[in-house]
Amino acid sequence: MYRKLFLLAALMLMAGALFSQDTIYRIDRSYERCKVTEVSREEIRYKKTSHLDGPVYVISTKEVWKIVYADGDTDIFNTPGFMANAIPLRPWAVGLNGFDLMFGVITVVPEHRFRSGNVSLRFPFSVGIRTLKGDNVSSYVELYYYSSSKLYSAAIELLAFPAGRMKKWNFFMGARLEYGQVQTMRNVLNPFPPPNYTYQLYKEPFYGLGILNGFQYRPSDRVELALDAALGMLMNEENNYEMPMFRFGITMSYCIGPLPPVKQN
């Protein structure tokens, strides 16, 4: 009889402890159940409910949206992340490079962001408008990024954000690997009489490798604007061409996919 009463009292105490826990909500959309021990203008001290006899943890009030206490009272320190400094990151984005359009190149830029948000992959694909129309086909290889004889190019870019990318302004760096083709016109000897020369169109492949740096502006979780520059080399193995590559990008992107769920630490 006494053992049952003891167990019942212990269960009631445990339920009371769980019910009386406080909750700290961060501006990055995460939250933590805890027991707040002290609140000041600069920091908040708390203990984990799973180990109330353990160490005291400290968090800056700049990282906290609000505290909801066990009795229902609330202290608000900042607006939530999706409205203030921290902007949640969607997993995919599709962009268009406006700078390339000025040189007759349409460049679509899909991007996939890894869960951490600090690393992403871009897959720019470019098509030369002038070459598709049959204009500006030269008799020599114009081997540079904004070549007027460019057919297409496909690249993969690995981007890293050293300071993260949850704010409105973010810095990134990365590497770029590219493959493409340019179109040239060659004189070909016709062996049948009478001997003469004819022009034929050829596709010249090229490879590119470079590094890039840039800045990103994120006014919301849907819209992004990136300004970046890539510097490297373009190579053509068949004709042993090597030329420096300089590419400048102004990419407007629209972000798609679900927002990351609110997570508990």
Summary of the structure (lengths in Angstrom):
residues: 265
radius of gyration: 29.4
end to end distance: 40.2
largest distance: 117.9
contacts: 777
relative contact order: 0.14
helix: 12%
strand: 54%
